[in-house]
């Protein structure tokens, strides 16, 4: 199959193709066509309830403790309803630590990462420094800030090269992100990601664990909370004003359409929930953004309606 030429995901803008080259390396190879869902085939239609254990139930694409069965059913129906009839391919994962609700839709399908991979680059950099015991240099802090808050491509290329493929893979192994395939020949934007693995990353960032220290998690979440306003679309759509939004988005055009991805974590006021929405083959950039935001608005509404506001 002939190789497709793609521009790397935009930071301040979309990197242009020039003489068969894109920023960060040479020609991109074909992306994985794997489309295996972690829950089996994509679930459509009315949700079906079945008992998983004595204390956990499944409602459509979501599982939850029995006490939150209604929330799981509502999320399952709303996520699938928001995606019904939308062009392209989609994957969604949602997890709420407070209620224990966990939703998976096409979570094992591979997508071109675009700039979402920058969250992996930073996490791998932080893990590397944990192992060496050395703090980030002023240059690394500068590049990391540009990479996350402005989605700067040059900064991503610098840190991708500095961390290196071996350390990037080492982080993925520690994080058990087994479905993620790093982009080759410098093409970080063509890293193959899954909604399942993006949720693993978000869960590592939002709770104590053996992979990322408290200081590393705080540093990365801090940058993700300071993304510039023009890039705070996607999963933050519909988030209530009393939660803190941590987001990283990616957008990338190729001859099949637009790859539009968004991952977000939402904390504060007793909240601790996460969402990853990946899409491809969108006819336009805004179409993909609108698809993600239609899902996000319903997820925020449902989860926050199930939890009392403390202030």
N, C-alpha and C positions, 0 to 999 in steps of 0.2 A: 504494500500500500504506500502510495506516495506520501512523503512527509508534508505536514502542514506547517506553514510559516505563521508564527504568532508573535505579537508584540508582548513584551513583559508587562505585568500589571502596572497601572499608573500610580504614581505617587502624587506629584504636583500635576502630572499629565501623563498621557499614554506614550510610552517609548516607541519611537518610529522604527519601522523596518528600513534598513539601508543596505543595499548590496548583499542581500541575503543574510544580514547580521542583525541581532538585536542586543540591547544593552545587557552586558553580563556574560556574553559568550557567543557561540556560533549558532547554526541552524538547530531548531528544536526538533526532537523526534516525536513520533506519534504518542499521544497520551493513551493511558490504559483504558480499555473499553469495559473493564469489569463493572458489573452492575448487580452484585449479590447483596441483598439486604440482610442486615443482622437479624431481622425479624422474619426472614423468608421473603416471599413476593410482596410487593407493595400492597398494603391493606386498603381496600376501598369499601364504600358503602357503610351501612350501619355498624356500629361497634358491637362486638360480641363479648360477653363477659364469661370468663371461666376462672375457676379457683386455681391459683398457682401454689399457694401453701395455705396453712391455716390462717395466716395474717396478711397475705398479699393477694391481690386480684389483678387480672388483666382486663382492660377495657380497650378494645381495638388495638391501637399502636402504643398504648400507655399501660404501665403497671403502677400500682400504688398500694400502700397499706389499706386495709378494709375501710378505715375511717375516712379515707379520701377517695373512695371509689367514684363518687359523683364528679369530683374534680378531674380524675383520669378520663372518665367518659366524655366530659365536656371538652377537655383539651384534645382528645383523640378526634372527636367530631369536628372541632373548629380548625385544627391543623389541616386535616384532609379536605375540609370544605374550602379553605382558603386556597388550596392548591388545585382544586378541581377545575379542569378546563384551561389551566395556564400552560402556555407553550414551554417547551424545554424539559429538562430533567431536574429533579429536586431531591434534596435529602435534608432531613430535620432531626435534630436531637434536642431534647429539653430535659433538664434535671433540676428539681427543687429540693434542696437539703432539708428545708423546714417540714414539708409535707411528705417527702419521700417519693413524690411522683416522678416517673422516668418514662420519657416518650422516645421512640425510635421509628423513623420513617426512612427507608432506603439507606440506612446508616452505614452500610458497607460499600456503597457505590463510590468509585473514584472520580474526583474532579480536579481540574487544574487549580492549584492553590491561589494563583495571583498573589496579591500582597498579604493575604492571610498568613502565609509562611513566615512573615516577619515576626510574628509572635513566637514561632518555633525557634527562629534564629536567636532572639533575645533570651529565651529560656535556656537554650544550649550554651550561650555565652555565660549566663549567670551560673549555671551548673559547673562549667569549666572553672570559673573563679572560686566557687566553693571548694573544689577539689585542690586547687593550688594554694588556697588560703590568701590570695592576693585580691585587693579591692579593684574595681574597675578603674581604668586609667581615665584621665580627663577626656582624652580623645574618644575612648569607648563610650563614655557617658554622652558626649556630644553627638556621636553617630547614632547611638541608640535612641536618643531623644528625637532626632530628625526622622529616623526610620519608623518609629511608632506614632508619634504625634502628627507628622506630616506625610507619612508613607513615602519618604524619600528613597528613591531607587538606588542612587549612588551610595547612600549610607548602608543600605541593605547589602549591596555588592561588597562593600568594604568589610562588613562584619561577617558575611557569609564566607569570604575568603580567609579572614583572620581565624575564625573558629575552625573552619576546615571540615571536610566531609566526615572524617573519622569521629570527631567530637560531636558533630551534629547527629550522626547515627548512634553514637553512644548515648546521647540524651534520649533519642527515640526509643532505644532499647530499655533504658531505665524507666521511661514513662509507659512502657508496654504499648506504644503506638505502632503496632506491628503492620497496620495497613497503610502507613505513610511511606511513600517512595520518593526519596530526595531527587530533585531535578539534577540532571547530569550536565557536565561541561559548562558549569557556571549559570545554567538556566534555573535559578531559584524559583522563578514564577511559574515554572512548569512542574514543580513538585506535585506529586499526586497525593491528595488528602481525602479523608473520609469524615463524615459527620461524627462517626463513632470516635475516631481518634481526636478530633477537635474538642469533643466533650471531655475526653481524658485529660487533655491539656488544661481546659478550663477548671476541671475539678482539682487538678494539682495546684492551680494558682489560687484557689479559694478555700483551702483547708490545709492544716498541718499534714506533712507527709515527709518521707525519707528522701525524696528526689530534690525538692526545692525548699530551701530554708525560709524562715519567716521573713528575713530581710530581702531575699531574692523575690519572694512573692509580693511583698509590699512595693518593691521597686518597680516590678513589671506592671502590677495593677495600677500603680500611681501614674505611669506613663500612659497606660490605656485609658485612664480617666481624663487625660488632658489632650485627647485627639482634637484637632482643630474642628471648628463648627461645620465646615463644608464637608467633612468626612464622618459626621456623626449620624449618618443615615443607617438604614438596615435594622439590625436587631434592637437598637435603642428606641425605635418608633413605638410610641404608646407607653413607654416607661413612666411611672409616676414621678413627680418632681421630688418626692422624699426619698428616693433611692439613688445610690451612686452608680453611674453607668461606666463600665469598662468595655471598650470596643476595639476591634480591629477588622477592617474591611478590605476586600480585594476586588479589582475589576480588570478585565482583560478581554480584548476583542480578538477573534480570529475568523477564519472563513466560514465557520459554522454559526457564528453569532457572538454573543457576549457571555463571558463567565463572570458571574456576580456572586460574591460570597460575603458573609458577615458572621462574626462570632462575638458574643457579648456575655458579660457577667454582671449581675445586678445585686448590690449589697447595701446594707444599712437599714435602719428602722425594722430590724428583725428579719430582713430578707436575705436570702443567699440562694439565688437561682441562676441558671445559665442556659444559653441557647446558641445553637449553631445552625445556620441555614445556608446550604450550598446550592447553586444553580448553574446550569449551562444551557447553551443553544437558545439564549434569549434574543429576540429580534432587535432590541435596542438596550442600551445601558439602563435607561429609566424603567423599561419594562421589567428587567430583573430586580431592580431596587424595589419597585412596587410589589412584586411577588413576595419578596422577603418581608417587606413592611406589613403586608396584609396578614402574614403569619404572626409576626412579632406583636402586632397590636392585640390580637386575640389571646396570645400567650400571656402577655402582661395583664390584660383584663382578667383572665380566668384565675391566674395565680394570686393576684392581689385581692381579688374579691373573696378568695378563700381564707385570707389572713387578715386579722384586725390591724388597723393602722394605729401605731402607738403614739403618734403625735400629730 
